[in-house]
Amino acid sequence: MGLKVGIYGGGGYAGAELVRLLGGHPKVGGLEVASRGYAGRAIGEVFPQISSKGSFVGPEEIEASGLDVAFVAYGHGESAETVAALLEAGVGLVVDLSADFRLPEVGMYEEWYGVHPAPGLLGEAHYGLPEVFGAAEGRIIANPGCYPTAAVLALAPVVKRVGGGIKSVTINALSGVSGAGARPSVKTHFVSANESANAYGAPLHRHTPEIETMLRRVGESPAVTFVPHLIPISRGELETIVVDLDDVPDAGEVLGWYADDYEGWSFVEAREEYPHVSHVANTNRCRLSAAVDRRAGKLLLFSAVDNLLKGASGAAVQNMNLALGYPEDLGLEHLK
């Protein structure tokens, strides 16, 4: 019969990628896609790039009790109530793509996002970066943000080995416009974003506590300076991370740490060549590299992902696969 899967928030960019990936997944036997804005319209009409004969439905039209897995792709603060309702209905696994379950403490969440709609569920959530934290065993997977995915994959092997010697971490991140979501705004309008680049959300962007929290699960890590930038491309993300260390390792040594920690994982790779956004666009890969500025005594790390795939929907499917005991790349082989 196959898995019965529901997507809530299927009308956004991440939702569209979920429809595309899950529609061709060999273990998915039935797929229902909810969208408040597109209910009643054919999926192929809204997203002509997706081969689908189905139509969007309203969220209330999905019989949640019949689902094996649900993906929730609503915005921050909107997802938690839906996740709680799905679990109450008996859904065995919920993958949430918002920030609602990424931070482990209520106080921390409320400091950065406001009142949490379902604080009692925070302790159940597994942070879904499997290459660092393993496969989920519970009912809720908190899919990481795209920026933290790139940052933590680059930094975790370093923090694990030399965390106590790190004096500072500065992350300069560049992201395509799709990272802001499908809902248009003055800042993401073509006329504003084209032929321009700008920093935003600094110095206290909401991804900062997520990055710091996950690094401190790995080892000793200082506060992080995180500065995101919007650049005029549709998708993709590149981070240049400057690490100030007491004793700076060689770049080759860091590449060896990457090789050791990510051996056997399908979607993380390290190379001497610095990554380009084009190297990872439309894939589920994270590509890493490292360099040393001996003159300044700094370690430089480079990390590139596709913000809609490894930074969102591709990772969500990867997390589902691992949680259910499937190969991590099932249905994602073409995205390597």
Buried (B, 14 or more C-beta within 10 A) or exposed (E): EEBBBBBBBBBBBBBBBBBBBBBBBEBBEBBBBBBBEBBEBBBBEBBEEBEBEBBBBEBEEBEBEEBBBBBBBBBBBBBBBBBBBBBEBEBBBBBBBBBBBBBBBBEBBEEBBEEBBBBEBBEBBBBBBBBBBEBBEEBBBBBBBBBBBBBBBBBBBBBBBBBEBBEEBBBBBBBBBBBBBBEEEEEBEEEBBEEEEEBEBEEEBBBBBBBBBBBEBBBEBBEBBBBBBBBEBEBBBBBBBBBBBEEBBEBEEBBBBBEEBBEEBBBBBBBEEBBEBEBBBBBBBBBBBBBBEEEEEBBBBBBBBBBBBBBBBBBBBBBBBBBBEBEBBBBBEEBE
